[in-house]
Amino acid sequence: MMVIILLLIISICISGGFLIAFLWSVKDGQYDDNYAAANRILFDQTKNKD
């Protein structure tokens, strides 16, 4: 029984860490620009030096 309580506490701590990381990334603006990343993959803007 003690193992289950220990695993429950550890899982709550890990999920809390992921929640804090997610909220931090949203607050930092990580998901604001969802258009430019897709464009950078499709259109290569490097110029050839021939």
C-alpha distance matrix in Angstrom:
0.0 3.8 5.4 5.4 6.6 8.8 10.1 10.9 12.8 14.6 15.6 16.9 18.8 20.3 21.4 22.8 24.8 26.2 27.1 28.9 30.7 31.8 33.1 34.9 36.6 37.7 39.1 40.8 42.6 41.1 41.5 44.9 47.2 46.2 49.8 50.9 48.3 49.3 52.9 52.6 51.2 53.9 56.9 57.5 59.6 60.5 64.3 65.8 68.1 70.8
3.8 0.0 3.8 5.5 5.2 6.2 8.7 9.9 10.8 12.4 14.3 15.5 16.8 18.5 20.1 21.2 22.9 24.7 25.8 27.2 29.0 30.4 31.7 33.1 35.0 36.4 37.5 39.0 41.1 39.7 40.4 43.8 46.1 45.3 49.0 49.9 47.3 48.5 52.1 51.5 50.3 53.3 56.1 56.5 58.4 59.2 62.9 64.5 66.7 69.4
5.4 3.8 0.0 3.8 5.4 5.0 6.1 8.5 9.9 10.5 12.1 14.1 15.3 16.4 18.1 19.8 21.1 22.6 24.1 25.7 27.0 28.5 30.1 31.5 33.1 34.6 36.0 37.3 39.3 37.6 38.3 41.7 43.9 42.9 46.5 47.3 44.6 45.7 49.3 48.7 47.3 50.2 53.1 53.4 55.4 56.2 59.9 61.3 63.5 66.2
5.4 5.5 3.8 0.0 3.8 5.4 5.1 6.0 8.6 9.8 10.4 12.2 14.2 15.3 16.2 18.1 19.9 21.0 22.2 24.1 25.7 26.7 28.2 30.0 31.5 32.7 34.2 35.8 37.6 35.9 36.3 39.7 42.0 40.9 44.5 45.6 43.0 43.9 47.6 47.2 45.9 48.6 51.6 52.2 54.3 55.2 59.0 60.6 62.9 65.6
6.6 5.2 5.4 3.8 0.0 3.8 5.5 5.0 6.2 8.6 9.9 10.6 12.4 14.3 15.3 16.4 18.5 20.1 20.9 22.5 24.4 25.7 26.8 28.4 30.4 31.5 32.7 34.4 36.4 35.1 35.7 38.9 41.4 40.6 44.3 45.4 42.9 44.2 47.8 47.4 46.3 49.2 52.0 52.6 54.4 55.4 59.2 60.9 63.2 66.0
8.8 6.2 5.0 5.4 3.8 0.0 3.8 5.4 5.2 6.2 8.6 10.0 10.7 12.4 14.3 15.4 16.7 18.7 20.0 21.2 22.8 24.5 25.8 27.1 28.9 30.5 31.6 33.0 35.2 33.7 34.6 37.9 40.3 39.6 43.3 44.1 41.5 42.9 46.4 45.7 44.7 47.7 50.4 50.8 52.5 53.3 57.1 58.7 60.9 63.7
10.1 8.7 6.1 5.1 5.5 3.8 0.0 3.8 5.5 5.1 6.0 8.5 9.8 10.5 12.1 14.0 15.3 16.5 18.1 19.8 21.1 22.5 24.2 25.6 27.0 28.6 30.1 31.4 33.3 31.5 32.2 35.7 37.8 36.9 40.5 41.4 38.7 39.9 43.5 42.9 41.6 44.6 47.4 47.8 49.8 50.6 54.4 56.0 58.2 61.0
10.9 9.9 8.5 6.0 5.0 5.4 3.8 0.0 3.8 5.5 5.2 6.1 8.6 10.0 10.5 12.1 14.2 15.4 16.3 18.2 20.0 21.0 22.3 24.1 25.8 26.9 28.3 30.0 31.8 30.3 30.8 34.1 36.5 35.7 39.3 40.5 38.0 39.2 42.8 42.5 41.4 44.3 47.1 47.8 49.6 50.7 54.5 56.3 58.7 61.5
12.8 10.8 9.9 8.6 6.2 5.2 5.5 3.8 0.0 3.8 5.5 5.2 6.2 8.7 10.0 10.5 12.4 14.5 15.2 16.4 18.5 20.0 21.0 22.4 24.5 25.8 26.7 28.4 30.5 29.3 30.2 33.4 35.9 35.5 39.2 40.1 37.8 39.3 42.8 42.3 41.5 44.5 47.1 47.6 49.2 50.2 54.0 55.9 58.1 61.1
14.6 12.4 10.5 9.8 8.6 6.2 5.1 5.5 3.8 0.0 3.8 5.5 5.1 6.2 8.7 9.8 10.7 12.6 14.2 15.4 16.7 18.5 20.1 21.1 22.8 24.6 25.8 26.9 29.1 27.5 28.6 31.9 34.2 33.7 37.3 38.0 35.5 37.0 40.5 39.7 38.9 42.0 44.5 44.9 46.5 47.3 51.1 52.9 55.0 57.9
15.6 14.3 12.1 10.4 9.9 8.6 6.0 5.2 5.5 3.8 0.0 3.8 5.4 5.1 6.1 8.4 9.8 10.6 12.1 14.1 15.3 16.5 18.2 19.8 21.1 22.6 24.2 25.6 27.3 25.6 26.2 29.6 31.9 31.1 34.7 35.6 33.1 34.4 38.0 37.5 36.5 39.5 42.2 42.8 44.5 45.6 49.4 51.2 53.5 56.4
16.9 15.5 14.1 12.2 10.6 10.0 8.5 6.1 5.2 5.5 3.8 0.0 3.8 5.5 5.2 6.0 8.5 9.9 10.3 12.1 14.2 15.2 16.2 18.0 19.9 20.9 22.2 24.0 25.9 24.6 25.3 28.4 31.0 30.5 34.3 35.3 33.1 34.6 38.1 37.8 37.1 40.0 42.6 43.3 44.9 46.1 49.9 52.0 54.3 57.3
18.8 16.8 15.3 14.2 12.4 10.7 9.8 8.6 6.2 5.1 5.4 3.8 0.0 3.8 5.5 5.1 6.2 8.8 9.8 10.5 12.3 14.3 15.3 16.3 18.4 20.0 20.9 22.3 24.6 23.4 24.6 27.7 30.2 30.1 33.8 34.5 32.3 34.1 37.4 36.8 36.3 39.4 41.8 42.2 43.6 44.6 48.4 50.4 52.6 55.6
20.3 18.5 16.4 15.3 14.3 12.4 10.5 10.0 8.7 6.2 5.1 5.5 3.8 0.0 3.8 5.4 5.1 6.4 8.7 9.9 10.7 12.4 14.4 15.3 16.7 18.6 20.0 21.0 23.0 21.3 22.4 25.8 28.0 27.6 31.2 31.8 29.3 31.1 34.4 33.7 33.0 36.2 38.6 39.0 40.5 41.5 45.3 47.2 49.4 52.4
21.4 20.1 18.1 16.2 15.3 14.3 12.1 10.5 10.0 8.7 6.1 5.2 5.5 3.8 0.0 3.8 5.3 5.1 6.1 8.6 9.8 10.5 12.3 14.1 15.3 16.5 18.3 19.8 21.3 19.8 20.4 23.7 26.1 25.5 29.2 30.2 27.9 29.4 32.9 32.6 31.9 34.9 37.4 38.2 39.7 41.0 44.8 46.9 49.3 52.3
22.8 21.2 19.8 18.1 16.4 15.4 14.0 12.1 10.5 9.8 8.4 6.0 5.1 5.4 3.8 0.0 3.8 5.4 5.0 6.1 8.6 9.8 10.5 12.1 14.2 15.3 16.3 18.1 20.1 19.2 20.1 23.1 25.8 25.8 29.6 30.4 28.5 30.4 33.6 33.3 33.1 36.1 38.4 39.1 40.3 41.6 45.4 47.7 49.9 53.1
24.8 22.9 21.1 19.9 18.5 16.7 15.3 14.2 12.4 10.7 9.8 8.5 6.2 5.1 5.3 3.8 0.0 3.8 5.4 5.1 6.2 8.6 10.0 10.5 12.3 14.3 15.3 16.3 18.6 17.3 18.8 21.9 24.4 24.5 28.2 28.6 26.6 28.7 31.8 31.1 30.9 34.1 36.3 36.6 37.8 38.9 42.6 44.9 47.0 50.1
26.2 24.7 22.6 21.0 20.1 18.7 16.5 15.4 14.5 12.6 10.6 9.9 8.8 6.4 5.1 5.4 3.8 0.0 3.8 5.4 5.0 6.1 8.6 9.7 10.5 12.3 14.1 15.1 16.7 15.0 16.0 19.4 21.6 21.4 25.1 25.7 23.5 25.4 28.7 28.2 27.8 30.9 33.2 33.8 35.1 36.4 40.2 42.4 44.7 47.8
27.1 25.8 24.1 22.2 20.9 20.0 18.1 16.3 15.2 14.2 12.1 10.3 9.8 8.7 6.1 5.0 5.4 3.8 0.0 3.8 5.4 5.1 6.2 8.5 9.9 10.6 12.2 14.1 15.6 14.6 15.2 18.2 20.9 20.9 24.7 25.7 24.0 25.8 29.0 28.9 28.8 31.7 34.0 34.9 36.0 37.6 41.4 43.9 46.2 49.4
28.9 27.2 25.7 24.1 22.5 21.2 19.8 18.2 16.4 15.4 14.1 12.1 10.5 9.9 8.6 6.1 5.1 5.4 3.8 0.0 3.8 5.4 5.2 6.0 8.6 9.9 10.4 12.0 14.4 13.9 15.3 17.9 20.8 21.4 25.1 25.8 24.2 26.5 29.4 29.0 29.4 32.4 34.3 35.0 35.8 37.2 40.9 43.5 45.6 48.9
30.7 29.0 27.0 25.7 24.4 22.8 21.1 20.0 18.5 16.7 15.3 14.2 12.3 10.7 9.8 8.6 6.2 5.0 5.4 3.8 0.0 3.8 5.5 5.1 6.2 8.7 9.9 10.4 12.5 11.2 13.1 16.0 18.4 18.9 22.6 22.9 21.1 23.5 26.4 25.7 26.0 29.2 31.0 31.5 32.3 33.6 37.3 39.8 41.9 45.2
31.8 30.4 28.5 26.7 25.7 24.5 22.5 21.0 20.0 18.5 16.5 15.2 14.3 12.4 10.5 9.8 8.6 6.1 5.1 5.4 3.8 0.0 3.8 5.4 5.2 6.2 8.6 9.8 10.9 9.5 10.4 13.5 16.0 16.2 20.0 20.8 19.2 21.2 24.3 24.1 24.3 27.2 29.3 30.1 31.1 32.8 36.5 39.1 41.5 44.7
33.1 31.7 30.1 28.2 26.8 25.8 24.2 22.3 21.0 20.1 18.2 16.2 15.3 14.4 12.3 10.5 10.0 8.6 6.2 5.2 5.5 3.8 0.0 3.8 5.5 5.1 6.1 8.5 10.0 10.1 11.0 13.2 16.4 17.2 20.9 21.8 20.8 23.0 25.8 25.8 26.5 29.3 31.0 32.0 32.7 34.5 38.1 41.0 43.3 46.5
34.9 33.1 31.5 30.0 28.4 27.1 25.6 24.1 22.4 21.1 19.8 18.0 16.3 15.3 14.1 12.1 10.5 9.7 8.5 6.0 5.1 5.4 3.8 0.0 3.8 5.5 5.1 6.0 8.7 8.9 11.1 13.1 16.0 17.3 20.9 21.2 20.1 22.9 25.3 24.9 25.8 28.8 30.3 30.9 31.2 32.8 36.4 39.2 41.2 44.6
36.6 35.0 33.1 31.5 30.4 28.9 27.0 25.8 24.5 22.8 21.1 19.9 18.4 16.7 15.3 14.2 12.3 10.5 9.9 8.6 6.2 5.2 5.5 3.8 0.0 3.8 5.4 4.9 6.4 5.4 7.7 10.1 12.6 13.8 17.3 17.5 16.4 19.1 21.6 21.1 22.0 25.0 26.5 27.2 27.6 29.3 32.9 35.7 37.9 41.3
37.7 36.4 34.6 32.7 31.5 30.5 28.6 26.9 25.8 24.6 22.6 20.9 20.0 18.6 16.5 15.3 14.3 12.3 10.6 9.9 8.7 6.2 5.1 5.5 3.8 0.0 3.8 5.4 5.3 5.7 6.3 8.1 11.4 12.6 16.2 17.0 16.5 18.8 21.3 21.5 22.6 25.2 26.7 27.8 28.3 30.3 33.9 36.9 39.2 42.5
39.1 37.5 36.0 34.2 32.7 31.6 30.1 28.3 26.7 25.8 24.2 22.2 20.9 20.0 18.3 16.3 15.3 14.1 12.2 10.4 9.9 8.6 6.1 5.1 5.4 3.8 0.0 3.8 5.5 7.6 9.1 9.7 13.1 15.1 18.4 18.9 18.8 21.5 23.6 23.6 25.1 27.7 28.8 29.8 29.8 31.7 35.2 38.3 40.4 43.8
40.8 39.0 37.3 35.8 34.4 33.0 31.4 30.0 28.4 26.9 25.6 24.0 22.3 21.0 19.8 18.1 16.3 15.1 14.1 12.0 10.4 9.8 8.5 6.0 4.9 5.4 3.8 0.0 3.8 5.7 8.5 9.1 11.7 14.1 17.2 17.0 16.8 19.9 21.6 21.2 22.9 25.7 26.5 27.1 26.9 28.6 32.1 35.1 37.1 40.6
42.6 41.1 39.3 37.6 36.4 35.2 33.3 31.8 30.5 29.1 27.3 25.9 24.6 23.0 21.3 20.1 18.6 16.7 15.6 14.4 12.5 10.9 10.0 8.7 6.4 5.3 5.5 3.8 0.0 3.8 5.5 5.3 8.1 10.6 13.6 13.7 13.8 16.8 18.4 18.4 20.3 22.8 23.6 24.6 24.4 26.5 29.9 33.1 35.3 38.7
41.1 39.7 37.6 35.9 35.1 33.7 31.5 30.3 29.3 27.5 25.6 24.6 23.4 21.3 19.8 19.2 17.3 15.0 14.6 13.9 11.2 9.5 10.1 8.9 5.4 5.7 7.6 5.7 3.8 0.0 3.8 5.9 7.5 9.0 12.3 12.2 11.5 14.4 16.5 16.2 17.6 20.3 21.6 22.4 22.7 24.7 28.2 31.2 33.6 36.9
41.5 40.4 38.3 36.3 35.7 34.6 32.2 30.8 30.2 28.6 26.2 25.3 24.6 22.4 20.4 20.1 18.8 16.0 15.2 15.3 13.1 10.4 11.0 11.1 7.7 6.3 9.1 8.5 5.5 3.8 0.0 3.8 5.7 6.3 10.0 11.1 10.6 12.7 15.1 15.7 16.8 19.1 20.7 22.1 22.7 25.1 28.7 31.7 34.3 37.4
44.9 43.8 41.7 39.7 38.9 37.9 35.7 34.1 33.4 31.9 29.6 28.4 27.7 25.8 23.7 23.1 21.9 19.4 18.2 17.9 16.0 13.5 13.2 13.1 10.1 8.1 9.7 9.1 5.3 5.9 3.8 0.0 3.8 6.2 9.0 10.1 10.9 13.1 14.7 15.6 17.5 19.3 20.4 22.0 22.1 24.8 28.1 31.4 33.9 37.1
47.2 46.1 43.9 42.0 41.4 40.3 37.8 36.5 35.9 34.2 31.9 31.0 30.2 28.0 26.1 25.8 24.4 21.6 20.9 20.8 18.4 16.0 16.4 16.0 12.6 11.4 13.1 11.7 8.1 7.5 5.7 3.8 0.0 3.8 5.6 6.3 7.6 9.8 11.0 12.0 14.1 15.8 16.6 18.3 18.5 21.3 24.5 27.8 30.5 33.6
46.2 45.3 42.9 40.9 40.6 39.6 36.9 35.7 35.5 33.7 31.1 30.5 30.1 27.6 25.5 25.8 24.5 21.4 20.9 21.4 18.9 16.2 17.2 17.3 13.8 12.6 15.1 14.1 10.6 9.0 6.3 6.2 3.8 0.0 3.8 6.0 6.3 7.3 9.4 11.0 12.2 13.7 15.3 17.4 18.3 21.2 24.6 27.6 30.6 33.4
49.8 49.0 46.5 44.5 44.3 43.3 40.5 39.3 39.2 37.3 34.7 34.3 33.8 31.2 29.2 29.6 28.2 25.1 24.7 25.1 22.6 20.0 20.9 20.9 17.3 16.2 18.4 17.2 13.6 12.3 10.0 9.0 5.6 3.8 0.0 3.8 5.7 5.7 6.5 9.0 10.6 11.3 12.4 14.9 15.7 18.9 22.0 25.1 28.2 30.9
50.9 49.9 47.3 45.6 45.4 44.1 41.4 40.5 40.1 38.0 35.6 35.3 34.5 31.8 30.2 30.4 28.6 25.7 25.7 25.8 22.9 20.8 21.8 21.2 17.5 17.0 18.9 17.0 13.7 12.2 11.1 10.1 6.3 6.0 3.8 0.0 3.8 5.5 5.0 6.2 8.8 10.0 10.4 12.2 12.5 15.6 18.8 22.0 24.9 27.7
48.3 47.3 44.6 43.0 42.9 41.5 38.7 38.0 37.8 35.5 33.1 33.1 32.3 29.3 27.9 28.5 26.6 23.5 24.0 24.2 21.1 19.2 20.8 20.1 16.4 16.5 18.8 16.8 13.8 11.5 10.6 10.9 7.6 6.3 5.7 3.8 0.0 3.8 5.4 5.2 6.6 9.0 10.2 11.6 12.8 15.4 18.9 21.7 24.7 27.5
49.3 48.5 45.7 43.9 44.2 42.9 39.9 39.2 39.3 37.0 34.4 34.6 34.1 31.1 29.4 30.4 28.7 25.4 25.8 26.5 23.5 21.2 23.0 22.9 19.1 18.8 21.5 19.9 16.8 14.4 12.7 13.1 9.8 7.3 5.7 5.5 3.8 0.0 3.8 5.5 5.4 6.5 8.8 11.2 13.1 16.0 19.2 21.8 25.2 27.5
52.9 52.1 49.3 47.6 47.8 46.4 43.5 42.8 42.8 40.5 38.0 38.1 37.4 34.4 32.9 33.6 31.8 28.7 29.0 29.4 26.4 24.3 25.8 25.3 21.6 21.3 23.6 21.6 18.4 16.5 15.1 14.7 11.0 9.4 6.5 5.0 5.4 3.8 0.0 3.8 5.4 5.2 5.9 8.6 10.0 13.3 16.3 19.1 22.5 24.8
52.6 51.5 48.7 47.2 47.4 45.7 42.9 42.5 42.3 39.7 37.5 37.8 36.8 33.7 32.6 33.3 31.1 28.2 28.9 29.0 25.7 24.1 25.8 24.9 21.1 21.5 23.6 21.2 18.4 16.2 15.7 15.6 12.0 11.0 9.0 6.2 5.2 5.5 3.8 0.0 3.8 5.6 5.5 6.5 7.8 10.6 13.9 16.7 19.9 22.5
51.2 50.3 47.3 45.9 46.3 44.7 41.6 41.4 41.5 38.9 36.5 37.1 36.3 33.0 31.9 33.1 30.9 27.8 28.8 29.4 26.0 24.3 26.5 25.8 22.0 22.6 25.1 22.9 20.3 17.6 16.8 17.5 14.1 12.2 10.6 8.8 6.6 5.4 5.4 3.8 0.0 3.8 5.8 6.9 9.7 11.9 15.2 17.3 20.7 22.9
53.9 53.3 50.2 48.6 49.2 47.7 44.6 44.3 44.5 42.0 39.5 40.0 39.4 36.2 34.9 36.1 34.1 30.9 31.7 32.4 29.2 27.2 29.3 28.8 25.0 25.2 27.7 25.7 22.8 20.3 19.1 19.3 15.8 13.7 11.3 10.0 9.0 6.5 5.2 5.6 3.8 0.0 3.8 6.5 9.6 12.2 14.9 16.9 20.6 22.4
56.9 56.1 53.1 51.6 52.0 50.4 47.4 47.1 47.1 44.5 42.2 42.6 41.8 38.6 37.4 38.4 36.3 33.2 34.0 34.3 31.0 29.3 31.0 30.3 26.5 26.7 28.8 26.5 23.6 21.6 20.7 20.4 16.6 15.3 12.4 10.4 10.2 8.8 5.9 5.5 5.8 3.8 0.0 3.8 6.1 9.2 11.6 13.9 17.5 19.4
57.5 56.5 53.4 52.2 52.6 50.8 47.8 47.8 47.6 44.9 42.8 43.3 42.2 39.0 38.2 39.1 36.6 33.8 34.9 35.0 31.5 30.1 32.0 30.9 27.2 27.8 29.8 27.1 24.6 22.4 22.1 22.0 18.3 17.4 14.9 12.2 11.6 11.2 8.6 6.5 6.9 6.5 3.8 0.0 3.8 5.8 8.5 10.7 14.2 16.4
59.6 58.4 55.4 54.3 54.4 52.5 49.8 49.6 49.2 46.5 44.5 44.9 43.6 40.5 39.7 40.3 37.8 35.1 36.0 35.8 32.3 31.1 32.7 31.2 27.6 28.3 29.8 26.9 24.4 22.7 22.7 22.1 18.5 18.3 15.7 12.5 12.8 13.1 10.0 7.8 9.7 9.6 6.1 3.8 0.0 3.8 6.3 9.6 12.6 15.3
60.5 59.2 56.2 55.2 55.4 53.3 50.6 50.7 50.2 47.3 45.6 46.1 44.6 41.5 41.0 41.6 38.9 36.4 37.6 37.2 33.6 32.8 34.5 32.8 29.3 30.3 31.7 28.6 26.5 24.7 25.1 24.8 21.3 21.2 18.9 15.6 15.4 16.0 13.3 10.6 11.9 12.2 9.2 5.8 3.8 0.0 3.8 6.6 9.4 12.3
64.3 62.9 59.9 59.0 59.2 57.1 54.4 54.5 54.0 51.1 49.4 49.9 48.4 45.3 44.8 45.4 42.6 40.2 41.4 40.9 37.3 36.5 38.1 36.4 32.9 33.9 35.2 32.1 29.9 28.2 28.7 28.1 24.5 24.6 22.0 18.8 18.9 19.2 16.3 13.9 15.2 14.9 11.6 8.5 6.3 3.8 0.0 3.8 6.4 9.1
65.8 64.5 61.3 60.6 60.9 58.7 56.0 56.3 55.9 52.9 51.2 52.0 50.4 47.2 46.9 47.7 44.9 42.4 43.9 43.5 39.8 39.1 41.0 39.2 35.7 36.9 38.3 35.1 33.1 31.2 31.7 31.4 27.8 27.6 25.1 22.0 21.7 21.8 19.1 16.7 17.3 16.9 13.9 10.7 9.6 6.6 3.8 0.0 3.8 5.8
68.1 66.7 63.5 62.9 63.2 60.9 58.2 58.7 58.1 55.0 53.5 54.3 52.6 49.4 49.3 49.9 47.0 44.7 46.2 45.6 41.9 41.5 43.3 41.2 37.9 39.2 40.4 37.1 35.3 33.6 34.3 33.9 30.5 30.6 28.2 24.9 24.7 25.2 22.5 19.9 20.7 20.6 17.5 14.2 12.6 9.4 6.4 3.8 0.0 3.8
70.8 69.4 66.2 65.6 66.0 63.7 61.0 61.5 61.1 57.9 56.4 57.3 55.6 52.4 52.3 53.1 50.1 47.8 49.4 48.9 45.2 44.7 46.5 44.6 41.3 42.5 43.8 40.6 38.7 36.9 37.4 37.1 33.6 33.4 30.9 27.7 27.5 27.5 24.8 22.5 22.9 22.4 19.4 16.4 15.3 12.3 9.1 5.8 3.8 0.0
